[in-house]
Each structure stands twice: as C-alpha cells, then as structure tokens.
Amino acid sequence: MELSIRTPALQLLVDNTNNDSKNLIHIKQLRNYLTVLLLLVVAEAHAQSGQWVWLKGDSTANSEGNLDLMNFGVFDSTYEPRAVDHPCNWTDKHGHFWMFGGYSYIPYNYFQVNCLWQFNPNTLEWALMKSSNQGNSLGNFGTQGVSSPDNIPPSRSGAMSWTDTAGNLWMFGGGWHDISEWHDFNDLWKYDIQSNEWTWVKGSNQFDQLGTYGTKGVEDINNTPGARNFAVTWTDNINNLWLFGGEAHQGNGYFNDLWKYNISSNEWTWVNGYNGFVYGFDFFQNYSYGTLGIPDSSNMPTARSAAVGWQADNGDFYLFGGHFDYVFFGHDFLFNDLWQYSRISNQWTWINGDSIPDKLGESGSYCEFSELFDPEARMECTPWIDNHGKFWLMGGSVIRDEQNFIYSTSTSDVWNHDPLSKNWMKAYKDSLPTDGYYGQKGIYSSYNGPKSRRGAIAWVDSINNFWLFGGNNSYDQMLNDLWKFTLDTSCSSNIYTFIKSIDDPILSIYPNPATDLLTIRTTDENILPASFSIFDELGRNVSNGNIDGRQHLVPITQLPYGIYVIRIVIEQKILVRKFIKA
C-alpha cells in the first residue's frame, strides 16, 4: 500500500529546512504527529484485514432461504439454501462445494430435507441439483444397484459422506424424524455428478436395521453396518470407504465398531471394535485407552457419536471428541481425547487429551503449539483438512457448569493440530459474544465472527481458505449463513513453515542452512540411544534413523531444496527443529 501524506507538520518541516534553529523543534513535532498517525493507520488496517467475512445467507436464524424447486441445476446469485444443521458435505474435483439434507425448521415444526445443493466458490452462486420438494420425504430408492434420474434418498440429517477417487459422492445412514420419534438408516448411496443421478448401492430401505458383522477382518457380501447417525468417515489411499462409531436412536445405543467398504467388490468388512450396541447404561464397558502414546491391539476408543476425524499423509486415521449419553449421569459425556489408527497394524493409539469425559481443556497464547494445550471436550464440531494436510476444527457443543447447574452450549473457537509434534494450537479465540458479529456482507473486518454453533459443515478452497455453512446456534436455532475464514499471515507461518523449538542445552543441530550433511550433536551420552525423523513442508516423512553416538551425521543431499522439520525422540521427550536444505 502506498500512502501520500501532506500535513501541517510535514509542511512546517519543508518550509523550514534552511532554518537550523527551528528545524529540531519541527522534527520533534513531526515525530509526535507521525506516531499518532501510525497508530491510527495500524488500527484501521487491523480493522479491515480480519479473518472472517460473511458472504451469503442470513444473519437471522431459521431462514427459509430462497430456492426455485422447479429450476434444478441452475446457478443463481439470489438462491440460498434454507437454514439447516447436520447436513452432509463433499468437495468435488473442480473445487465446488456440495451438501445434502439436514435438519430444518418452519414455524412450530422441525423436519428433515433431502435437497442436494452445489456451490461455486468462484462466483458465489448456489444451484439446487435435486429435491423431493417436501419435508420429511421418504424419497425414492428405486432398484438397488441401478442408477436412475428418479432416484433420490429420503430426507435425513447426521448422515455420513465420502468422495471417491473418481469424484463420485457417497452417503451412508443418518437420522429421520416423524411426529413422535427418531429413526435411522443404514442405506449406502452413490451420486454421479456427470449424470446427476443417485444409486441406492447397499443396505436396507427400512428404518432401524441391525448390522450383520460376520467374521472380524473378513469381507463378505452379507456384511453391513447397523443403522446409525453421526459416525466418522475416512477414505483411504486405495479408495476404500471407512466408518467408525455413531449412534442409533432406537435403544439409545452407541457404537465403537470400525468398518471398511470396498467399492470394487461392493462388500463391507468389520475391521475393529465391538460388534453391537454399547447402551447408555453400559458406558464403562467395551473400551480400553491403554497407555498414552503406545499402540496396542487391545486398545479401543469408547463408543461415541458426533466425533470428528481426518486422515494423515501416511494413511493413518485420527479421531477426536464426540459424546456418549450416560443415562445415570444426567447429561452427555463429552470427550476431548485424540486417537490414531494404523491400517497397517490394525491398532488404535490414544495420543492426546483426557481419558475422563467433560474436561475443560487448556489453551495458552494465540497461535502457539504446546503439549500442554487441548481443546475443551466437545461434540458436533466442524472439521476440515487444509491443502497442506493439516487438521482443523471449529466450534461444537461444550458443557458448562455454573454452580452445579450443568448445561450444554456452543462455542466458536478454532483449533489446529500438528501431526509432527502431536500438539494443539488455538488459532482463533472464542472471545466474541455468542451471537457473533456479521458486519457488512462481503467486507472483511477483524471484528467479524460467526455465531457460536454446532452441526455446521465446512469446505476448503484451492487457496486454503476455510468456508463455513449453517449449523445450530446456542438457542437451538438453525442457520444458513456462509462464511470464509482466512488465517492471518503470522499464524499461518507458524503452522506451515515453523514449529516452535524445545530448547535443550545438551543437543544441537547444525549447520542451518545445510547442503550435504546435517549434524546432530549431544554432550550427554546418557540420553542415547535416540531416534530422528525428517518431514517436508507437507508433513511427509522423508528420512528416519537412530542416533547412537555423541555426533551423528545425516545425509541430506537427496532432499530437494526447501524447509524441513526434524523430530528427535529422546526417551519420552520430543524435540522439534526446523532447518533449510540449501
């Protein structure tokens, strides 16, 4: 930005450059003036370069949106989805955002929808692709395995979704509510973007079906997960679809089973976990945390729903948070534990957070990683994976206890997890009021911020911005607002190009930058043996080794130029350093 400033103080200096006796006074006047001016410029710049911008939708709750139910597949700047919570979502190969279903509201009545929407983030336009044009629709299953333009899934919320390598959109299960009670599906659907057609692929077209587990680890045509909602999903690097946990409304049952679906064979495999419900009064059964940081075949996360998950670059799955309704305690148990699952060893590892529910968590300085930080226990938060493979979460339901009056509310904080140090960082403070601040639509401001919410969905665009839609606010009202979150540069540099070092006087790494060899040197042999791993900027593991002597040389000639992180494990301590390959 270029500033052109012509002020009385500047003019005084110009007019008196040849008058040495007065010049010092004028310089002092100029210094004082520019100090005030600089403060004003900085304040104004901060106010206009904020992290959140409200782009679409309404600032009021329970909006009916704006949609033309007779004009499918047409993008229009005036179209808006109605307010919903817990829809499912995808991103296609062209970077367009998709969502299906959700729980909505009209005066004196809540209902599910089966609208399929597509959003173009470049033009900021929505298009309604398919819908039954009525709430709580039972859809049209058609013939199993046969695609048809008439097929459409029933209305639902809390369904699970995947995108396969061909760009098809997949969906499983979810909840459906009639006048008096909830039911769940276990149907599996595929949507082909090119043909704009749904296919009912597998599962039942009836409510509340029990699962068929078969033999653990053995794929079978008859296997299928039971009906559920709010499970966690992953897609592995060979195009299998994975499913963990969830909740079945009928019987108040929760799951901690892990399933894999093979698209090619059209068969499910029960891979891990308990083969059935864990009921609301059986919380303390069928799980094992084991030892923090130690993988074991007997480890098993507690049954839960409304957790979130993501996949690491090495193919491992991560699982965070969620809830279990323990009937004897009087409210939901919320979790802030973090788990890692290895597909290679078929083992879970508890790696962070607490094994006891309803923990408040810890956070320190804004935009700083630490082994001491943990998000507050929560469910129904909004997860996303950025273009660098980093995991983020926003908001969700948390527990508050004010003089033993226990209640659930929503939050709007944003957290980032670093897979190298396995530490958390708070990237956006929850300092705004529950109702947030919308500002002016389309205008950035540091004062902007979305309402606290749960059950929202998120996408990431091609330049790493985070997009947030809908959800349920702290007053149990539905939202249809669309926001974009851009991380400030100081925080993004901390996340993507710098990991805070742990100072240790007995260990040094040099030179930095390095060309051919990186030296790891210690003055204390008692800390040996140790091990090291080197990661590139995308988090990919590019080198490993053991440190057996006081001085260890690491060849790095083969590494491309760039910024790297070396992670050294000494007994139970982890040291992280950044270096440059020149």
C-alpha positions in Angstrom: 0.0 0.0 0.0 1.4 3.5 -0.9 0.5 6.5 1.2 0.6 10.1 0.1 0.5 12.4 3.2 0.5 16.2 3.1 0.0 17.6 6.6 0.7 20.8 8.5 3.6 19.1 10.4 5.2 17.9 7.2 4.7 21.4 5.6 6.4 23.0 8.6 9.5 20.8 8.0 9.6 21.6 4.3 9.2 25.3 4.8 12.0 25.5 7.4 14.6 23.1 6.0 17.0 26.1 5.7 16.3 27.4 9.3 18.6 25.2 11.5 17.5 27.0 14.7 13.9 25.9 14.2 14.4 22.6 12.5 14.9 20.5 15.6 11.6 21.7 17.0 9.8 20.9 13.8 11.4 17.4 13.6 10.0 16.7 17.1 6.6 17.9 16.1 6.7 15.7 13.0 7.8 12.7 15.1 4.9 13.1 17.5 2.5 13.6 14.7 3.6 10.5 12.8 3.5 8.4 15.9 -0.2 9.2 16.3 -0.8 8.8 12.6 0.9 5.4 12.6 -1.3 4.2 15.4 -4.4 5.2 13.6 -3.2 3.6 10.3 -2.4 0.3 12.1 -5.7 0.3 13.9 -7.6 0.9 10.7 -5.6 -1.7 8.8 -6.3 -4.3 11.5 -10.0 -3.5 11.4 -10.2 -4.1 7.6 -7.9 -7.2 7.4 -9.9 -9.5 9.6 -10.0 -13.3 9.5 -13.8 -13.8 8.9 -16.0 -12.5 6.2 -19.8 -13.1 5.9 -20.6 -13.9 2.2 -24.0 -15.4 1.8 -27.2 -16.3 3.7 -29.0 -14.6 6.5 -27.8 -13.2 9.8 -31.1 -14.2 11.4 -31.9 -17.7 12.4 -34.4 -20.2 10.9 -34.3 -18.6 7.4 -36.4 -20.3 4.7 -33.7 -19.3 2.2 -34.5 -18.7 -1.5 -34.9 -21.6 -3.8 -36.7 -22.4 -7.0 -38.0 -26.0 -6.7 -38.8 -26.1 -10.4 -35.4 -25.0 -11.7 -32.8 -27.7 -10.8 -29.2 -27.4 -11.8 -29.2 -23.6 -12.4 -26.7 -21.4 -10.6 -28.1 -18.0 -9.4 -26.7 -15.3 -7.1 -30.1 -15.0 -5.4 -30.5 -18.7 -4.5 -29.9 -19.6 -0.9 -30.4 -23.0 1.0 -32.8 -22.9 3.9 -31.3 -22.9 7.4 -30.2 -26.4 8.4 -28.0 -28.2 10.8 -26.1 -31.5 10.4 -26.3 -31.8 6.6 -23.5 -33.9 4.9 -21.0 -32.4 2.6 -18.4 -33.0 -0.1 -15.9 -31.2 -2.4 -15.7 -32.3 -6.0 -12.7 -32.4 -8.3 -13.5 -28.9 -9.7 -13.4 -27.3 -6.2 -17.2 -26.9 -6.0 -18.9 -27.5 -2.6 -21.8 -29.9 -2.2 -24.3 -30.6 0.6 -27.3 -32.8 1.2 -30.1 -32.9 3.7 -30.1 -31.6 7.2 -32.5 -30.7 10.0 -34.6 -27.6 9.3 -37.4 -25.5 10.8 -40.6 -23.9 9.9 -42.8 -22.2 12.5 -43.8 -24.7 15.2 -42.3 -27.7 13.3 -38.8 -29.2 12.7 -38.2 -31.5 9.8 -35.5 -33.1 7.6 -34.9 -32.1 3.9 -33.4 -34.1 1.0 -32.2 -31.1 -1.1 -28.9 -31.6 -2.9 -27.0 -28.3 -3.3 -23.9 -27.3 -5.3 -21.9 -24.1 -4.6 -19.4 -22.4 -6.8 -16.9 -20.5 -4.6 -15.6 -18.5 -7.5 -19.0 -17.0 -8.5 -20.6 -17.2 -5.0 -23.6 -18.9 -6.5 -25.8 -21.8 -5.3 -27.6 -24.3 -7.5 -30.3 -26.8 -6.3 -29.5 -30.0 -8.1 -32.2 -32.4 -6.7 -35.0 -32.4 -4.2 -38.3 -34.1 -3.4 -39.9 -30.7 -2.8 -41.2 -31.6 0.7 -40.0 -32.1 4.2 -39.5 -35.5 5.8 -39.7 -37.1 2.3 -39.2 -40.8 2.1 -37.5 -40.4 -1.2 -37.4 -43.0 -3.9 -35.0 -45.9 -3.6 -35.6 -47.4 -7.0 -33.8 -50.7 -7.7 -30.7 -51.5 -5.7 -27.6 -51.1 -7.8 -29.4 -49.3 -10.7 -28.9 -45.6 -11.3 -32.0 -43.6 -12.3 -32.9 -39.9 -12.6 -36.0 -40.7 -10.4 -33.9 -42.0 -7.5 -33.4 -39.7 -4.5 -32.5 -40.6 -0.9 -35.1 -39.9 1.9 -34.7 -36.8 3.9 -32.2 -37.1 6.7 -29.7 -35.4 9.0 -26.5 -36.6 10.5 -25.6 -38.7 7.5 -22.0 -39.8 6.7 -20.2 -38.9 3.5 -17.1 -39.7 1.3 -15.7 -38.7 -2.1 -14.0 -41.4 -4.1 -11.1 -41.1 -6.4 -13.4 -40.9 -9.4 -15.2 -37.9 -8.0 -18.4 -39.7 -7.0 -20.2 -38.6 -3.9 -21.1 -41.3 -1.3 -23.5 -41.2 1.6 -24.5 -43.6 4.4 -27.2 -43.7 7.0 -28.4 -40.7 9.0 -31.5 -39.9 11.1 -35.1 -39.3 10.2 -37.8 -37.9 12.5 -41.5 -38.3 12.3 -44.0 -36.6 14.5 -43.1 -38.6 17.6 -39.7 -40.3 17.4 -36.4 -40.7 15.6 -35.3 -43.5 13.3 -32.1 -44.2 11.5 -31.0 -45.6 8.1 -28.2 -48.0 7.1 -28.5 -47.4 3.3 -25.5 -46.6 1.2 -25.9 -44.2 -1.8 -23.7 -43.0 -4.7 -24.3 -39.8 -6.6 -22.7 -39.4 -10.1 -22.1 -35.7 -10.8 -21.9 -36.2 -14.6 -25.2 -38.0 -14.9 -26.9 -36.1 -12.0 -28.2 -39.5 -10.7 -28.4 -41.3 -7.4 -27.9 -45.0 -7.0 -29.0 -47.0 -3.9 -26.0 -49.3 -3.6 -26.4 -51.3 -0.5 -28.2 -51.6 2.9 -31.8 -51.6 3.7 -34.7 -49.3 2.6 -36.3 -49.7 6.0 -35.6 -47.9 9.3 -33.6 -49.1 12.3 -31.9 -52.2 10.8 -29.4 -54.1 12.9 -25.9 -54.7 11.5 -24.5 -58.0 10.1 -20.9 -58.2 11.4 -19.8 -61.6 10.0 -16.2 -62.5 10.9 -13.8 -59.8 12.0 -11.4 -58.9 9.3 -13.2 -60.9 6.6 -15.0 -59.2 3.7 -18.5 -60.6 2.9 -21.4 -59.7 0.6 -23.8 -60.1 3.6 -22.0 -57.8 6.0 -23.4 -54.4 6.6 -23.2 -51.8 9.5 -26.3 -51.2 11.5 -28.5 -48.1 11.2 -26.9 -45.1 12.7 -26.1 -41.4 12.5 -23.2 -39.1 13.4 -20.4 -41.6 12.6 -16.9 -40.6 11.5 -15.6 -41.4 8.0 -12.3 -41.6 6.1 -11.3 -42.5 2.5 -8.0 -44.4 2.3 -5.4 -44.1 -0.5 -6.7 -47.2 -2.3 -10.3 -45.9 -2.5 -11.9 -47.8 0.4 -14.5 -46.1 2.5 -14.2 -46.3 6.3 -16.7 -45.8 9.0 -16.4 -45.6 12.8 -18.9 -45.4 15.6 -22.1 -43.4 15.7 -25.5 -43.6 17.4 -28.7 -45.5 16.9 -31.8 -43.6 18.2 -33.8 -46.8 18.8 -32.5 -48.3 22.0 -30.2 -45.4 22.9 -27.2 -47.4 21.6 -23.7 -46.2 20.6 -21.0 -47.8 18.5 -17.2 -48.1 18.5 -17.1 -50.5 15.6 -14.8 -49.8 12.6 -15.9 -50.8 9.1 -14.3 -50.8 5.6 -16.3 -50.7 2.4 -14.6 -52.0 -0.8 -16.1 -50.1 -3.7 -14.9 -52.7 -6.3 -16.4 -55.7 -4.6 -19.4 -53.9 -3.1 -18.6 -55.6 0.3 -18.2 -54.4 3.9 -15.6 -55.7 6.4 -16.0 -55.4 10.1 -12.4 -54.4 11.0 -12.2 -53.5 14.7 -14.3 -52.6 17.8 -17.3 -54.1 19.5 -19.9 -55.9 17.3 -23.0 -54.2 18.5 -24.6 -51.5 20.6 -23.0 -50.1 23.7 -26.0 -49.0 25.6 -26.4 -45.8 27.6 -26.1 -47.6 30.9 -23.0 -49.6 29.8 -20.6 -46.8 29.2 -17.8 -48.4 31.3 -17.6 -51.5 29.1 -16.1 -52.5 25.7 -13.3 -49.9 25.5 -9.6 -49.6 26.6 -7.4 -46.5 26.5 -4.2 -48.4 27.2 -1.1 -46.4 27.8 -0.8 -42.9 26.3 1.2 -43.0 23.1 1.5 -46.8 23.0 -0.3 -48.7 20.2 -1.9 -52.0 21.2 -4.3 -54.5 19.7 -6.4 -54.3 22.8 -6.8 -50.5 22.6 -10.3 -49.4 21.7 -11.9 -45.9 21.8 -15.1 -45.5 23.8 -18.4 -45.8 21.9 -19.4 -42.4 20.7 -21.2 -40.3 18.2 -20.7 -36.8 16.8 -16.9 -37.1 16.9 -14.7 -35.8 14.0 -11.8 -37.4 12.1 -9.2 -36.9 9.5 -6.5 -38.8 7.6 -2.8 -38.2 7.8 -0.4 -38.2 4.9 0.9 -41.6 5.9 -2.6 -43.1 5.7 -3.3 -43.3 9.4 -6.7 -42.1 10.7 -7.3 -39.7 13.5 -10.4 -39.5 15.8 -11.3 -36.6 18.2 -14.0 -35.9 20.7 -17.7 -36.8 20.5 -20.3 -37.8 23.1 -22.0 -40.6 24.9 -25.3 -40.2 26.7 -24.7 -41.9 30.0 -28.2 -42.2 31.4 -27.1 -42.4 35.1 -25.1 -39.1 34.9 -27.9 -36.9 33.8 -26.2 -35.4 30.7 -24.0 -36.3 27.8 -20.4 -37.3 28.4 -18.2 -35.2 26.1 -14.7 -36.2 25.1 -11.5 -34.4 24.1 -9.4 -37.5 23.6 -7.4 -37.8 20.4 -6.8 -41.3 18.8 -4.7 -42.5 15.9 -5.5 -45.7 14.0 -2.9 -47.5 11.9 -4.4 -49.5 9.0 -1.2 -51.4 8.7 -1.1 -52.8 12.2 -4.9 -52.5 12.8 -4.2 -50.9 16.2 -5.5 -47.8 17.9 -3.3 -45.4 19.9 -4.5 -42.9 22.4 -2.2 -39.9 21.7 -3.6 -36.8 23.4 -6.4 -35.4 25.5 -8.1 -37.0 28.5 -9.5 -40.4 29.2 -12.0 -38.8 31.6 -15.1 -37.1 30.0 -16.1 -33.5 30.3 -12.6 -32.0 30.6 -12.3 -28.2 30.1 -9.0 -28.4 28.2 -6.2 -25.9 28.2 -5.1 -23.1 25.9 -2.4 -20.5 26.1 -1.0 -17.9 23.7 -2.8 -17.4 20.5 -1.2 -19.2 17.6 1.2 -21.3 19.6 1.6 -25.1 19.7 2.2 -26.7 23.1 2.0 -30.2 24.6 0.0 -28.6 27.4 -2.9 -27.4 25.2 -6.0 -29.4 24.5 -9.4 -28.3 23.1 -12.3 -28.4 25.5 -14.3 -31.6 25.4 -17.0 -31.3 22.7 -19.2 -32.9 20.1 -20.7 -31.8 16.8 -17.8 -29.6 16.0 -16.9 -28.7 12.4 -13.7 -30.3 11.0 -11.7 -29.6 7.8 -8.4 -30.6 6.3 -6.4 -27.9 4.6 -4.3 -28.2 1.4 -1.2 -28.9 3.5 -2.8 -31.9 5.2 -3.3 -30.1 8.5 -6.4 -30.8 10.6 -8.6 -28.0 11.9 -11.8 -27.9 14.0 -14.2 -25.1 14.8 -16.9 -24.8 17.5 -19.3 -27.5 18.6 -21.2 -28.3 21.8 -19.4 -28.0 25.1 -20.5 -28.5 28.7 -20.8 -25.6 31.2 -21.1 -25.9 35.0 -22.1 -22.8 36.8 -22.6 -23.6 40.5 -23.5 -27.2 39.5 -26.1 -26.0 37.0 -24.9 -28.2 34.1 -25.9 -27.2 30.6 -24.8 -27.5 27.0 -23.8 -24.6 24.9 -22.0 -23.9 21.7 -18.6 -22.3 21.0 -16.8 -20.7 18.0 -13.1 -21.3 18.7 -10.8 -22.6 16.0 -8.0 -25.2 16.7 -5.2 -26.7 14.6 -3.4 -30.0 15.2 0.2 -30.6 14.3 0.8 -34.2 13.4 4.6 -33.9 13.9 4.7 -32.8 17.5 1.2 -34.1 18.1 0.3 -30.8 19.8 -2.7 -28.5 19.5 -2.8 -24.8 18.8 -5.7 -22.3 19.2 -5.9 -20.3 16.1 -9.0 -18.2 16.8 -10.0 -17.1 20.3 -13.6 -17.6 21.5 -13.8 -14.0 22.7 -16.8 -13.0 20.6 -20.4 -13.0 22.0 -22.5 -16.0 21.4 -24.3 -14.1 18.6 -21.1 -13.2 16.8 -20.7 -10.1 14.6 -21.7 -10.2 11.0 -20.6 -6.8 9.9 -21.3 -5.9 6.2 -21.8 -8.8 3.8 -18.7 -9.3 1.7 -16.5 -6.9 3.7 -13.6 -8.2 5.8 -13.2 -6.9 9.3 -11.2 -8.1 12.3 -14.4 -7.6 14.3 -16.4 -10.1 12.2 -17.0 -13.5 13.6 -19.7 -16.2 13.2 -22.2 -17.1 15.8 -21.2 -20.0 18.1 -22.6 -23.1 16.6 -22.7 -26.9 16.4 -23.6 -29.2 13.5 -22.2 -26.9 10.8 -20.3 -28.1 7.7 -17.1 -26.9 6.1 -15.0 -26.9 2.9 -11.6 -25.8 1.9 -10.9 -23.9 -1.4 -7.9 -24.1 -3.7 -6.1 -21.3 -1.9 -6.6 -22.8 1.5 -9.5 -20.6 2.8 -12.0 -22.3 5.1 -15.7 -22.0 4.3 -18.4 -22.5 7.0 -22.1 -23.0 6.5 -25.1 -23.3 8.7 -25.5 -25.3 11.9 -27.4 -24.7 15.1 -26.7 -21.8 17.4 -26.7 -21.7 21.2 -30.5 -21.0 21.2 -31.2 -24.3 19.2 -32.0 -22.3 16.1 -30.9 -23.2 12.5 -28.6 -21.1 10.4 -27.9 -20.7 6.7 -25.1 -18.1 6.8 -22.0 -18.8 4.7 -18.6 -17.5 6.0 -15.0 -17.6 4.8 -12.1 -17.8 7.2 -8.6 -16.6 6.2 -5.8 -17.3 8.6 -3.5 -14.3 9.4 0.0 -14.5 8.0 1.8 -14.6 11.3 -0.3 -17.6 12.4 0.0 -19.4 9.1 3.8 -19.0 9.1 3.8 -20.6 12.5 1.8 -23.6 11.2 3.3 -24.2 7.8 6.9 -23.1 8.0 7.8 -23.1 11.6 7.4 -25.4 14.6 8.4 -23.9 17.9 11.6 -25.5 19.2 12.0 -27.0 22.6 15.3 -25.6 24.0 17.7 -28.2 25.2 21.3 -27.2 26.0 22.7 -30.7 25.6 21.7 -31.1 22.0 22.4 -29.1 18.9 21.7 -29.4 15.2 23.9 -27.6 12.6 24.6 -26.1 10.1 21.4 -24.3 9.2 21.0 -23.9 6.2 22.6 -27.2 5.4 23.7 -28.6 2.0 25.0 -32.1 2.2 25.1 -33.2 5.8 23.1 -32.3 8.9 25.0 -32.8 12.2 23.2 -33.8 15.4 25.5 -33.4 18.4 24.9 -34.1 22.1 27.1 -33.6 25.1 25.4 -36.2 27.2 25.7 -39.9 26.1 23.1 -40.8 28.8 20.3 -39.6 26.6 21.2 -42.2 24.0 20.1 -44.1 22.0 17.7 -41.6 20.4 15.9 -41.6 17.0 15.0 -39.0 14.5 12.6 -38.4 11.6 12.6 -35.7 9.0 9.5 -34.3 7.4 8.9 -31.9 4.5 6.6 -28.9 4.4 3.6 -31.2 3.6 4.2 -33.4 6.6 5.6 -36.3 4.5 8.2 -38.5 6.3 11.4 -38.3 4.1 14.1 -39.7 6.3 14.5 -41.7 9.6 17.3 -43.0 11.7 18.9 -43.8 15.0 21.4 -41.6 17.0 23.9 -43.9 18.7 26.9 -41.5 19.3 27.6 -38.0 20.5 27.9 -36.8 16.9 25.6 -38.2 14.2 25.8 -37.1 10.5 22.5 -37.2 8.5 22.9 -37.2 4.7 20.5 -34.8 3.1 22.0 -34.4 -0.4 19.0 -36.3 -1.9 16.4 -33.9 -0.4 15.0 -31.1 -2.7 15.7 -27.5 -1.6 13.2 -26.3 1.0 12.2 -26.1 4.6 12.2 -29.3 6.7 11.4 -30.3 10.2 13.5 -32.8 12.2 11.8 -34.6 15.1 14.1 -36.2 17.7 12.7 -38.7 20.2 14.8 -39.0 23.4 13.3 -41.3 25.9 9.8 -39.8 26.4 10.8 -36.3 25.3 10.3 -35.0 21.8 12.4 -32.1 20.3 11.4 -30.4 17.1 13.7 -28.2 15.0 13.3 -26.5 11.6 16.2 -26.4 9.1 16.7 -25.3 5.5 18.1 -27.5 2.8 20.1 -25.1 0.6 
